[in-house]
């Protein structure tokens, strides 16, 4: 009887320990979808960068041209998205840190208005980016979550687009 109780207790403790280990939430689960880079908990930010440690360049198989045009694809779609909602981004200059799931879905966007940017209300840019995340699917997929920190200037002026075969 003692042996049965001991085995049962050991099984319960093992199950509880194992389930607690897998049930721990990721830091990204507690983050807002859109956040200002200058008003952010640095410890949480360092942790989210670990969850999305693969870079856009690595996800692009180290092809800088593909990574660049994928980034431009995102910016052009964001520009079009804003125009459809009568939000003028012309003159807005941002630093953006985008965190994607491996299927190209955007999980989080951190942003910071550059000093010479046209002013845009915080609530407007946060709502725009959040709604954009709901609808946009990045053209690149990877085997792990990935991220990119880069500049975004509007209007987006590019002559080339991502080649169809990339």
N, C-alpha and C positions, 0 to 999 in steps of 0.2 A: 504494500500500500504506500509506504514511504517513497519507494522508487517511482511509482506511478505519479504521485504528487510532485516529486522532484522533476520528473520529465515534463509534466504538464506545465509547471512553473517556468522551467527553462524554455519550453516552446513559446509560451506567452511573452517572456522577456525578449527572446530572439525575434519573434514576429513584431513586437512593438518597436524594438530598436531598428529593425530593417525598414519598417514602414515609416518611421520618423525620419530616417535618413533620406528616403525618396520623397517624402512629403515636404521637405524644406523648400520654401518658395525661393525662386531666383530673385536677385535684387531687381532685375528688370520688371518683375511683376508688380513691384511697389512703386515704380516710377510713373510720373505723368507721361502721357503720350508725347506731349510737346513741352519743352522746358527751356528756360533761358540759361545759357551757359555761364553767365556771370552771377546768377543767383541759384547756385546748385551746390549740394553737399558733395565736397570733394571725395570723401571716402566712398560714397555710393557711386560717384562717377567713375572712380578707378575700378570698382567692382563690375560695373556694366561693361567697361571696356574689355574686361577679361572674358565675359560671356560672349562678346562679339569681337574676339581678337583677330579674326581673319579680316584682312583689308579688302577693299574693292579691287585693288590691283591683283592681289592673290586670287580672289574669286574670278577674276578675268584671265586666269592662267598666265599672269605676269605680262599680259599684252596691254601696254600703256594706252594704245590707241582705242582699244575696246573699252577700257576703264573710263577714259576721257569721254567717249561718245555715249556711254551709258549714263554718266553724270549729266551730260548735256541733255540727254533724253529726259531725265528726271526734271531738270530745270525748265525745259521747254513745256513739258506737261504741266508743271506747276504754274507757269506763266499763263498758259491757255486756261487752266482751271480757274485762276484768279480773274481773268478777263470775263469769263462766263458768269462770274458772281459780282461783276462791277467793282472789283477791287484793283486799283491801279498800283502795280508794283514797279512801274518805271521809276528809276532812281533809287530803288531799294538795294542796299548792298549788305550782305550777310556773311557771316561764317556759319556754316551748317555742319552738324555732326549727325549723320543718318545711320540708324541701326536697323538692319534688315534680317528677317528670318531667311533661312536657306532657300525658301521658295520665291523670294523676291518681295514678300509682303513687308511693309515698313512697320516696325514695332515702336520706334521712338525717333524723335527729331529734337536735337538740341540746337539752339541758334543764338547768335549774338549780332546785333546791328553794328555795322562798322561805323567809325566816327563821322565819315562823310556821307553817310546814307541819308536818303530822304526819310523823314520821320514817318513812322507808321505806328498806330496804337497797338500796344501789347495784346489787348484782347482780340483785335482784328487779325494779327499775324498768327496768334496761337490757334484761333478758330479755323483760319484758312489752312494752316498746316495740319491740324487734326483732321479736318474733313478731307483733305487731300490724301492723307494716310489711309483713310477708309476706302478710297476709290482707286488709288493708283497701285499698279503692279509693276515692279521693276523688271526690265527685260532680261535680267541675268539671274541664274539660279546657281547655287553652290552646294557643296556637301556639308557645310557648316554655316551658322549665322555669321554675318559679316557687317562691316561698317566702313564709313568714309567720312573724313573731316576735310572740308574744302570750302572754297569761296563760291558765293552765288551772287551774281550781279544782274540786275534787270534794267532794260530788256536784254534778253539772251540773243546775241548776234553770232550765229554760226552759219556757214555756208554748206557744210557737209553734215550728214546724219550718220547714224550707225549703219554700217553695211549690213544688208540682210543676211549674208552668209556667216556672220560672226556669232 
